[in-house]
Amino acid sequence: MVLDRPWLSLADAERQQLDKIASALKQRIDPRFGLEGFRIVDQQPVEPQAWQNIGRRAVYFGEPLAQATLYEVLALGNCTAVFSEPLAQLAHNEAAKQKLWKALQQMFARD
């Protein structure tokens, strides 16, 4: 999971939203995920080309990037990624949550 700012700067509500997403991935998509299955990275500036070293899959939460479409599964070198709006906005946007969930299901179904 890639954030556009450091973990310590997140509000409690943003951390809770991220925890809910991680729990949903673990419970509904792949129960083999443990806490070690997730890594939270703050990447500044966020350059999708640099994501090749982040891992096989990434979910970005932050300000939209010009070169990325929100809630679509994208191939960035060796990394498959989904871009989401910032966690604070996502928490209050049910339609965006549904789009994110569908994109995550698609991304993890590609194995």
ChimeraX attribute file (.defattr): number of C-alpha atoms within 10 A of each C-alpha:
attribute: neighborCount
match mode: 1-to-1
recipient: residues
	/A:1	18
	/A:2	23
	/A:3	21
	/A:4	17
	/A:5	17
	/A:6	13
	/A:7	14
	/A:8	8
	/A:9	9
	/A:10	14
	/A:11	12
	/A:12	11
	/A:13	12
	/A:14	18
	/A:15	16
	/A:16	14
	/A:17	16
	/A:18	17
	/A:19	12
	/A:20	12
	/A:21	16
	/A:22	17
	/A:23	16
	/A:24	14
	/A:25	18
	/A:26	17
	/A:27	13
	/A:28	9
	/A:29	14
	/A:30	12
	/A:31	11
	/A:32	10
	/A:33	14
	/A:34	12
	/A:35	10
	/A:36	6
	/A:37	9
	/A:38	13
	/A:39	11
	/A:40	15
	/A:41	16
	/A:42	15
	/A:43	17
	/A:44	11
	/A:45	9
	/A:46	17
	/A:47	10
	/A:48	18
	/A:49	11
	/A:50	13
	/A:51	20
	/A:52	16
	/A:53	10
	/A:54	17
	/A:55	13
	/A:56	14
	/A:57	21
	/A:58	25
	/A:59	20
	/A:60	25
	/A:61	23
	/A:62	19
	/A:63	16
	/A:64	15
	/A:65	14
	/A:66	6
	/A:67	8
	/A:68	15
	/A:69	13
	/A:70	19
	/A:71	22
	/A:72	18
	/A:73	23
	/A:74	18
	/A:75	15
	/A:76	16
	/A:77	14
	/A:78	14
	/A:79	18
	/A:80	19
	/A:81	27
	/A:82	24
	/A:83	23
	/A:84	26
	/A:85	20
	/A:86	16
	/A:87	22
	/A:88	17
	/A:89	14
	/A:90	18
	/A:91	16
	/A:92	10
	/A:93	12
	/A:94	10
	/A:95	10
	/A:96	17
	/A:97	17
	/A:98	12
	/A:99	15
	/A:100	23
	/A:101	16
	/A:102	14
	/A:103	22
	/A:104	22
	/A:105	15
	/A:106	14
	/A:107	20
	/A:108	14
	/A:109	10
	/A:110	7
	/A:111	5
